[in-house]
Amino acid sequence: MQVTFAKWQCLAPLAALVVGLPMAAAAQDAEAPAVPTAQWAKICNKNPNNEQQKLCLTMQEVKAETGQFIASAAIREMTGQDKKAFVLAVPPGMLIQPGLRAKVDDGAETQVPFGICLPNACYGELEVNADFIASLKKGGQLTITVMNAQAKPVSFPITLAGFTKAYDGEGLDPSAMAKRQEDLNKALQQRIAEERKRLKEQQAKEDGGQ
């Protein structure tokens, strides 16, 4: 499958709403715990070349507790077309030649070639059919595996809980998705602040007991 830069330009405006955090250090934080509030979301926008069509992304992302982006998976499709694309994003710094591997639960691995690397992420894409979508709907976890610079496998687990509801739903427009992302970021920052306060109070108690 030939990958054109125009196709990735079409993806970028929608993906930026979800994959909007710095990724430079994400490879180092790959094993950091994921934020449990992360969930699947569907974003739709009008096709700039045909206003009767919508480009939709059903996406999920993985973040570290600090809010650092780690990886994402998406199904991209245009209304009125049967073609669907399975799009994965991981931090830069991974080995390109092995590509990405994805599997649902304990099923067979699907090989996904890298398509393009941008400063903040490397993307892979594979055309999929209705059977693949059905496997995502039935599954519990999607696991993305890549090889790091030391040729060691790094895995990114992504929950499939909520995928069916998001995929079958109408989808949010970009402005509504941006508001949702802002609310999630605020909740994350509050959680981080509360954890810091808890650690300080715990440290104060330990110092007072000495």
Secondary structure, DSSP 8 states (H G I E B T S, - for coil): ----HHHHHHHHHHHHHHS-S--TTGGGGTTS-B-TT---EEEEEEETTEEEEEEEEEEEEEEBTTS-EEEEEEEEEETT---EEEEEEE-SSS-STT-EEEEETTS--EEE-EEEEETTEEEEEEEE-HHHHHHHHH-SEEEEEEE-TTS-EEEEEEE-TTHHHHHHS--B-HHHHHHHHHHHHHHHHHHHHHHHHHHHHHHHHHHHT-
